[in-house]
Amino acid sequence: MRGNATCRISFSFALLASLLFTQLGHGSLLDTNLPSKFFGWNRGIHIYLPPSYSTQPQRRYPVLYLHDGQNVFSSAGTNAAFGWGSWELDKTADALARAGKMQEIIMVALDNSWGRREEYGGLHHPTNSTTNTAFEKYTAFLLTELKPRIDREYRTLPGPAHTAVMGSSLGGICGVVLAWDHPEIFGGAASLSGSDTFEQTNFLNALKTYHGQPKPVRIYLDSGVVDYMGGDDGCSLTRQVAAEFRRIGWTNNLECFVDARPLTPAELEKAGLRRDKWAAAQTNQHSEFYWRLRSWRALTFLFPPSKSK
């Protein structure tokens, strides 16, 4: 994450003078930085506004918060993430909304930082109200600085039923833990290829020892079956986590998908992946390329078409 040590300039998401405004398809992106007292420097933020945002001034929208924000929108370019490209989530959301397969939503993507591992996969202390660890600081920033600002500056539906969080790998487990700890804020969470880190946060053990009622949170989990470390992209752990959620009582509020095979060279060419990445893509589904292909499943699950607008 890039940022400055101090910031004395008054900040407002609504001031276009402080924003880079880019039209992408039918939606639009705003790129900016948000100063934080928890970090002592600015956090890079990317905001996607849906196609109807400027033409329906009375309408309010659900919000999806995203980790690793520098990689999720098409503005990152086709060479982002070591050549895997971006998630192109703006294009996917536009297409799904036009097809009537999901609601139009606002998306808020947070850049990661040099402390990504500690912020996303740090110690899980659900009862600790302090902000001593990197994970707790990141949580406090998201809950007390970023989300309140977004709700003030944009026409959001701020309640948990309309707020979700999504990420991949370490960002995936981070999102699920955030929703587990704060169902009063996040009513949905999506983890793409994230279960390889569940054990590191002790979250799987927390699920195994939990005997309360299901929490009001929609959970999407997925994985591939191979990764660059020679593992299964967290497939076995993903299934264990899904099984624990079902044991607790998650039924219609849980979706678990396993991408059963890597793509063939012909499929990779059709999908537009750079040729020099084809060999790696046949043995590794833990990448932005595969998350780009699977992201529609999470979006349609978390934000299904609304019966009324």
Secondary structure, 3 states (H helix, E strand, C coil): CCCCCCCCCCCCCCCHHHCEEEEECCEEEEEEEEECCCCCCEEEEEEEECCCCCCCCCCCECEEEECCHHHCCHHHCCCCCCCCCCCCHHHHHHHHHHCCCCCCCEEEEECCCCCHHHHHHCCCCCCCCCCCCHHHHHHHHHHHHHHHHHHHHCCECCCHHHEEEEEECHHHHHHHHHHHHCCCCCCEEEEECCHHHCCCCCHHHHHHCCCCCCCCCEEEEEECCCCCCCCCCCHHHHHHHHHHHHHHCCCCCEEEEECCCCCCHHHHHHHCCCHHHHHHHCCCCCCHHHHHHHHHHHHHHHCCCCCCC
